[in-house]
Amino acid sequence: MRVLTLAVLMLAVAGCSQADAIRTPAGQPKMEAAKKEAQATLPRFWAKIDSGDPAIAGRLVKIGFPTSDGRGVEYLWVAVEAHNDKEVRGWVTNEPQAVSGLHEGQIVTADISRIVDWTYCKAGQCFGQFTTRALIETADEETARQFREGLAPTPLEPEVR
C-alpha cells in the first residue's frame, strides 16, 4: 500500500524534486497570498481527505522547516498519515537540501500553523498547490509547463450539489 501511495505522491509533486528546487525571496506578495489562501482553505482540504472518497489520492501538505544555518525556511511536501485540529503527522516526500537531520521518508509531526500549502489528486487532476500556482507565474516556459501538468484548472475542486 505504501508503494502505491508513494507512486501517487510522486505524481502529485511532479516537477518538484530536490534537483528542481526553486528558491524564492522571502515576502514575495503573490507567494504570501498563496500561502494565506492555502491556510484559509485548509478546513476544506481536511474535509476532502477525511471524506472516505476512494478517488482521492496523494494527500500532502507543504510545511516550512527552519534551515540548519538559521537564515531561512525550506518548504517540503509531507504525506499526511493523520491530523487533528492542532497538528499533522506524515512522512517527508523528498530529500531536504538545507535542513540537516531531516530525511526523505522520515516521519514528522508539525503544528498546523506551519502548513503553507496542500494538495490531493482526483481523476488525474491535483487540487490545491497554491504556492505551485504562484511559482508558475514567474517560472520560465519549460518549468511552468512541467508544473501545470496534472494541475486542476482551479485550486479548489468544484462542489457537487
KANORKA-V142171 format. One record per pair of residues at least 12 apart in sequence whose C-alpha atoms are under 6 Angstrom apart, sorted by sequence separation. I is the first residue (numbers start at 1). J is the second residue. D is the distance in Angstrom with one decimal. If there is no record, write none. Layout:
[[I & J & D] [I & J & D]]
This chain:
[[63 & 75 & 5.4] [78 & 90 & 5.7] [79 & 91 & 5.3] [92 & 104 & 5.0] [93 & 105 & 6.0] [63 & 76 & 5.5] [78 & 91 & 5.3] [92 & 105 & 5.1] [62 & 76 & 5.3] [78 & 92 & 4.5] [91 & 105 & 5.2] [92 & 106 & 5.6] [62 & 77 & 4.3] [78 & 93 & 5.6] [91 & 106 & 5.2] [61 & 77 & 5.6] [77 & 93 & 5.8] [91 & 107 & 4.2] [61 & 78 & 5.3] [90 & 107 & 5.4] [91 & 108 & 5.9] [60 & 78 & 5.4] [90 & 108 & 5.6] [60 & 79 & 4.5] [89 & 108 & 5.7] [59 & 79 & 5.9] [60 & 80 & 5.5] [89 & 109 & 4.3] [59 & 80 & 5.7] [88 & 109 & 5.6] [88 & 110 & 5.5] [87 & 110 & 5.4] [87 & 111 & 4.3] [126 & 150 & 5.9] [86 & 111 & 5.8] [87 & 112 & 4.8] [125 & 150 & 5.0] [126 & 151 & 4.7] [127 & 152 & 5.6] [86 & 112 & 5.8] [125 & 151 & 5.3] [126 & 152 & 5.3] [125 & 152 & 4.8] [128 & 155 & 4.3] [127 & 155 & 4.8] [127 & 156 & 5.8] [67 & 98 & 5.3] [68 & 99 & 5.0] [67 & 99 & 4.8] [68 & 100 & 5.9] [9 & 58 & 4.7] [8 & 58 & 5.5] [64 & 114 & 5.9] [63 & 114 & 5.5] [63 & 115 & 4.6] [62 & 115 & 5.6] [63 & 116 & 6.0] [62 & 116 & 5.6] [62 & 117 & 4.9] [61 & 117 & 5.7] [62 & 118 & 5.9] [61 & 118 & 4.2] [60 & 118 & 5.6] [60 & 119 & 5.3] [59 & 120 & 4.7] [58 & 120 & 4.9] [57 & 120 & 5.8] [58 & 121 & 5.7] [57 & 121 & 5.1] [56 & 121 & 5.7] [56 & 122 & 4.9] [55 & 122 & 5.6] [38 & 117 & 5.0] [35 & 116 & 4.8] [34 & 130 & 5.1] [34 & 131 & 5.4] [31 & 134 & 5.8] [15 & 146 & 5.9] [15 & 147 & 5.9]]
